[in-house]
Amino acid sequence: MRMAQRPIHQRPRERLLTAGSSPLSDAELLALLLRTGTRELDVTAQSEQLLATFGSLRAVVASSCEQFSALPGQSAARWAMLQAAVEIVRRSLREQLHERDALSSPEALRQFLGLWLRERPRECFVTLFLDSQNRLISAEEMFQGSLTQTAVYPREVARRCLELKACSVVLAHNHPSGVAEPSTADRVLTDALRTTLRVIEVSVLDHMIVAGNRSFSFVEAGMM
């Protein structure tokens, strides 16, 4: 069935305009981004097929351009549209962190870090540099590592804090393994960074670990 042949209440665009985006299924939201289907499948059926192939909406978005465009009816241009949508959300969240206390909206902070780090195949260590009002000055990837570990140099984080005149930081890194709990090395690193930054009067407000759809906060766990 072509989209024009579907009843109005089954068309994603019309449903969003009348009821908002929340009631839409993953397939319907994906259909709105992809916009058009093929002669064989309308865009909603095609979106359902993508979800069945990859297993989830997150997996569709995280697929490589080669994986996505190799499927019937898909292309590099469509994959690029999905990546652009994710980047728009990430930048919107970053703007929120620039405009207000980053700790006043823990969910926005988690979403921002999740979109940034969740699908990275290797460990990455990032730092959010904050001003005296805990507003974001800069969010930077400081170090990259292997599948299981990253070499982090506290003096480099301290140097960047001085350059940006940061008053505090939020530390974060990902665990590609999918295990969110901190390792012994993570705990030792956190202590080393807190000690180093204390010398220049910069506070470490939290250290967060992103692992797939899960995250771990040192502060929430009572470890800081």
C-alpha positions as CSV (number, residue, x, y, z in Angstrom):
1,M,0.0,0.0,0.0
2,R,1.3,3.4,-0.9
3,M,1.3,6.2,1.7
4,A,-1.4,8.1,-0.1
5,Q,-3.6,5.1,0.0
6,R,-3.4,4.7,3.8
7,P,-6.2,6.2,6.0
8,I,-5.2,9.6,7.3
9,H,-4.9,8.3,10.9
10,Q,-2.2,5.9,9.7
11,R,0.0,8.5,8.1
12,P,2.9,9.5,10.3
13,R,3.0,13.2,9.3
14,E,-0.7,13.7,9.9
15,R,-0.5,11.8,13.2
16,L,2.4,14.0,14.4
17,L,0.5,17.2,13.4
18,T,-2.6,16.2,15.3
19,A,-1.2,14.3,18.3
20,G,2.4,15.3,18.6
21,S,5.5,13.1,18.2
22,S,5.3,11.0,21.4
23,P,2.6,8.6,20.2
24,L,4.4,7.8,17.0
25,S,6.2,4.4,16.8
26,D,9.9,4.1,16.0
27,A,9.0,3.1,12.5
28,E,6.8,6.2,12.0
29,L,9.4,8.5,13.3
30,L,12.0,6.9,11.0
31,A,9.6,7.2,8.1
32,L,9.2,10.9,8.6
33,L,13.0,11.3,8.3
34,L,13.3,9.0,5.2
35,R,10.3,10.7,3.6
36,T,9.8,8.4,0.6
37,G,9.5,4.7,0.0
38,T,9.7,2.6,-3.2
39,R,7.2,1.1,-5.6
40,E,7.2,-2.1,-3.6
41,L,7.1,-0.6,0.0
42,D,5.8,2.7,1.3
43,V,8.2,4.5,3.6
44,T,6.6,3.2,6.9
45,A,6.8,-0.4,5.7
46,Q,10.4,0.3,4.6
47,S,11.2,1.7,8.1
48,E,9.7,-1.4,9.8
49,Q,12.0,-3.5,7.6
50,L,15.0,-1.4,8.7
51,L,14.1,-1.9,12.3
52,A,13.7,-5.6,11.8
53,T,17.1,-5.9,10.0
54,F,19.1,-3.9,12.6
55,G,17.1,-4.8,15.7
56,S,16.4,-1.3,17.1
57,L,16.1,2.4,16.2
58,R,19.5,3.0,17.9
59,A,21.1,0.3,15.8
60,V,19.7,1.8,12.6
61,V,21.2,5.2,13.4
62,A,24.5,3.7,14.6
63,S,24.9,1.7,11.4
64,S,27.8,2.6,9.1
65,C,27.1,4.2,5.8
66,E,28.2,1.0,4.0
67,Q,25.8,-1.2,6.1
68,F,22.9,1.1,5.6
69,S,23.2,1.9,1.9
70,A,23.8,-1.8,1.0
71,L,20.1,-2.5,1.9
72,P,17.5,-2.4,-0.8
73,G,16.0,1.1,-1.3
74,Q,18.6,2.8,0.9
75,S,21.4,5.1,0.1
76,A,24.3,7.2,1.5
77,A,22.1,10.3,1.2
78,R,19.4,8.7,3.4
79,W,22.1,7.6,6.0
80,A,23.4,11.2,6.0
81,M,19.9,12.5,6.8
82,L,19.8,10.3,9.9
83,Q,23.2,11.4,11.0
84,A,22.2,15.0,10.6
85,A,19.1,14.5,12.7
86,V,21.3,13.0,15.5
87,E,23.7,15.9,15.3
88,I,20.9,18.4,15.5
89,V,19.7,16.9,18.8
90,R,23.3,16.8,20.2
91,R,23.9,20.4,19.3
92,S,20.5,21.4,20.8
93,L,21.5,19.7,24.1
94,R,24.9,21.4,24.0
95,E,23.2,24.8,23.7
96,Q,21.2,24.0,26.8
97,L,24.4,23.2,28.7
98,H,25.9,26.6,27.5
99,E,22.8,28.5,28.6
100,R,22.2,27.1,32.1
101,D,23.7,25.2,35.0
102,A,24.8,21.9,33.5
103,L,23.9,20.0,36.7
104,S,20.4,21.5,36.8
105,S,19.3,19.1,34.1
106,P,21.0,15.7,34.7
107,E,18.9,14.1,31.9
108,A,20.1,16.6,29.3
109,L,23.7,16.0,30.4
110,R,23.2,12.2,30.1
111,Q,21.6,12.5,26.7
112,F,24.3,14.8,25.4
113,L,27.1,12.5,26.5
114,G,25.2,9.4,25.3
115,L,24.8,10.8,21.8
116,W,28.4,11.8,21.8
117,L,30.0,8.6,23.1
118,R,27.5,5.7,23.0
119,E,28.5,4.3,19.6
120,R,32.2,5.0,19.6
121,P,34.0,1.7,18.9
122,R,37.0,2.7,21.1
123,E,37.3,4.3,24.5
124,C,37.3,8.1,24.4
125,F,37.8,10.4,27.3
126,V,36.0,13.8,27.2
127,T,35.9,16.8,29.5
128,L,33.1,19.4,29.9
129,F,34.7,22.6,31.0
130,L,32.4,24.8,33.1
131,D,32.3,28.4,34.3
132,S,31.6,29.7,37.8
133,Q,27.8,29.2,37.1
134,N,28.4,25.6,35.9
135,R,27.6,26.7,32.3
136,L,29.4,24.9,29.5
137,I,32.4,26.7,28.1
138,S,33.6,23.9,25.9
139,A,33.1,20.1,25.5
140,E,36.2,18.4,24.2
141,E,37.5,15.0,23.4
142,M,40.8,14.9,25.2
143,F,42.1,11.3,24.6
144,Q,41.4,8.2,22.6
145,G,42.4,4.7,23.4
146,S,41.8,1.1,22.5
147,L,38.7,-1.1,23.0
148,T,39.3,-1.5,26.7
149,Q,41.5,1.4,27.9
150,T,42.6,5.0,27.4
151,A,45.7,6.8,28.5
152,V,44.7,10.0,30.3
153,Y,47.2,12.7,31.3
154,P,45.9,14.8,34.2
155,R,48.4,17.6,33.4
156,E,46.8,18.0,30.0
157,V,43.4,18.4,31.5
158,A,44.8,20.9,33.9
159,R,46.5,22.9,31.2
160,R,43.2,23.1,29.2
161,C,41.4,24.2,32.3
162,L,43.8,27.1,32.7
163,E,43.5,28.0,29.0
164,L,39.7,28.1,29.2
165,K,39.6,29.7,32.7
166,A,37.3,26.9,33.7
167,C,36.1,26.7,37.4
168,S,35.0,23.1,37.3
169,V,34.7,20.1,35.0
170,V,32.6,17.1,34.3
171,L,34.6,14.1,33.2
172,A,33.2,11.3,31.0
173,H,34.3,8.3,29.0
174,N,32.7,5.4,27.3
175,H,32.9,1.6,27.8
176,P,32.5,0.0,24.4
177,S,32.1,-3.3,26.3
178,G,28.6,-2.2,27.4
179,V,29.5,-2.5,31.1
180,A,28.8,0.8,32.8
181,E,30.4,0.1,36.2
182,P,33.8,1.7,36.8
183,S,37.0,-0.4,36.8
184,T,39.7,0.0,39.4
185,A,41.6,2.0,36.9
186,D,38.6,4.4,36.4
187,R,38.5,5.0,40.2
188,V,42.3,5.6,40.4
189,L,42.1,8.0,37.4
190,T,39.3,9.9,39.0
191,D,41.2,10.4,42.2
192,A,44.3,11.5,40.3
193,L,42.4,14.0,38.3
194,R,40.7,15.4,41.4
195,T,44.0,15.8,43.1
196,T,45.7,17.4,40.2
197,L,42.9,19.9,39.5
198,R,42.5,20.8,43.1
199,V,45.9,22.4,43.0
200,I,44.6,24.9,40.4
201,E,41.3,25.3,42.3
202,V,39.2,23.5,39.7
203,S,36.5,21.2,41.0
204,V,35.6,17.8,39.5
205,L,31.8,17.8,39.7
206,D,31.3,14.3,38.4
207,H,32.8,11.5,36.3
208,M,30.3,9.7,34.1
209,I,30.7,6.5,32.1
210,V,28.6,5.8,29.0
211,A,28.0,2.2,28.1
212,G,25.3,1.6,25.4
213,N,22.0,2.8,26.8
214,R,23.4,2.8,30.3
215,S,25.4,5.4,32.2
216,F,27.1,5.5,35.5
217,S,27.7,8.6,37.7
218,F,30.4,8.7,40.3
219,V,28.4,11.3,42.3
220,E,25.2,9.4,42.2
221,A,27.0,6.3,43.3
222,G,28.5,8.2,46.3
223,M,32.0,7.7,45.0
224,M,32.9,11.4,45.0
